[in-house]
Amino acid sequence: MAYRFELNEPLIEATRRIGVQQIERALAALRAVGDRPTAVHDTRKSMKRIRALLCMVRPALAERVFRHENERYRAIAELLSGTRDSEVLLATL
């Protein structure tokens, strides 16, 4: 599910809430026993949502903070890309 901003919620609180929800979602996917490719895919989607959230609030952030956080979540997604690529290759064969 995509994230939602609440009507009367302050932007900073909404941003934190949504970010935490996406992180928790990613962790839950990785901890789940079962379909590993789906867990990796879901985690990468959460990282993408977090980065999109950062882009939305970028004007309110110091550029240094934005770059640091954006790179952090990009790096997490990259760590999972090898696993994703391996799974895709196996499925293709």
KENU-640181 format. One line per field, with one value per residue (C-alpha): residue number from 1; residue in three letters; chain; x, y, z. Coordinates in steps of 0.001 Angstrom, whole numbers. Example, Ala and Ser with C-alpha at 12.3 -4.5 7.8 and 13.67 -1.06 7.14 Angstrom:
! residues 2
nr	c(1 2)
rest	c(ALA SER)
kette	c(A A)
c1	c(12300 13670)
c2	c(-4500 -1060)
c3	c(7800 7140)
***
This chain:
! residues 93
nr	c(1 2 3 4 5 6 7 8 9 10 11 12 13 14 15 16 17 18 19 20 21 22 23 24 25 26 27 28 29 30 31 32 33 34 35 36 37 38 39 40 41 42 43 44 45 46 47 48 49 50 51 52 53 54 55 56 57 58 59 60 61 62 63 64 65 66 67 68 69 70 71 72 73 74 75 76 77 78 79 80 81 82 83 84 85 86 87 88 89 90 91 92 93)
rest	c(MET ALA TYR ARG PHE GLU LEU ASN GLU PRO LEU ILE GLU ALA THR ARG ARG ILE GLY VAL GLN GLN ILE GLU ARG ALA LEU ALA ALA LEU ARG ALA VAL GLY ASP ARG PRO THR ALA VAL HIS ASP THR ARG LYS SER MET LYS ARG ILE ARG ALA LEU LEU CYS MET VAL ARG PRO ALA LEU ALA GLU ARG VAL PHE ARG HIS GLU ASN GLU ARG TYR ARG ALA ILE ALA GLU LEU LEU SER GLY THR ARG ASP SER GLU VAL LEU LEU ALA THR LEU)
kette	c(A A A A A A A A A A A A A A A A A A A A A A A A A A A A A A A A A A A A A A A A A A A A A A A A A A A A A A A A A A A A A A A A A A A A A A A A A A A A A A A A A A A A A A A A A A A A A)
c1	c(0 1200 1632 -829 -562 -3230 -5184 -4292 -1010 2079 4387 7355 5295 3770 7188 8596 5540 5622 9378 9147 6248 8271 11322 9175 7580 10988 12213 9062 9486 13099 12269 9382 9965 9003 9315 12750 12450 9202 10778 13693 11352 9097 12087 13457 10014 10012 13435 12101 9108 11400 13533 10395 9313 12705 12315 8907 10234 13606 12892 12460 15743 19292 20888 23528 20825 18898 21974 23090 19687 19025 22396 21774 18552 19976 22873 20481 18590 21867 22873 19788 20209 22642 20134 17392 19563 20484 16848 15853 18676 17662 14033 15056 17104)
c2	c(0 3525 6004 8767 12164 12908 16131 17991 16252 18499 17732 16789 14302 12817 12465 10672 8439 7438 6861 4653 2711 2012 936 -1380 -2766 -3495 -5197 -7302 -8443 -9473 -11268 -13231 -16884 -17873 -16290 -14632 -12981 -11326 -10170 -8588 -6983 -5586 -4243 -2510 -976 383 1931 3533 4940 6387 8045 9441 10807 12465 14063 15429 17120 18065 21820 21638 19770 20978 19748 17858 16008 15144 13795 11764 10142 9570 7857 5760 4279 3903 1897 -379 -1104 -1760 -4302 -6274 -5960 -8891 -11160 -9923 -10424 -13961 -14885 -13467 -15321 -18609 -18089 -17288 -20472)
c3	c(0 -746 2029 2886 4467 7065 6550 9772 10541 10597 7665 9819 11836 8690 7088 10115 10457 6807 6843 9922 8383 5253 7253 9382 6248 4728 7892 8145 4541 5152 8393 6909 6235 2749 -649 -669 -4110 -3048 220 -1632 -4146 -1401 510 -2572 -3180 377 -203 -3370 -1466 1186 -1481 -3133 237 630 -2794 -1836 1285 -221 -190 3589 4131 4117 879 2872 4821 1670 -109 2894 3484 -212 -601 2514 1150 -2347 -871 1020 -2192 -4007 -1368 -2321 -6079 -6300 -4607 -6913 -9984 -8921 -8391 -11777 -13489 -11867 -12814 -16387 -16704)
***
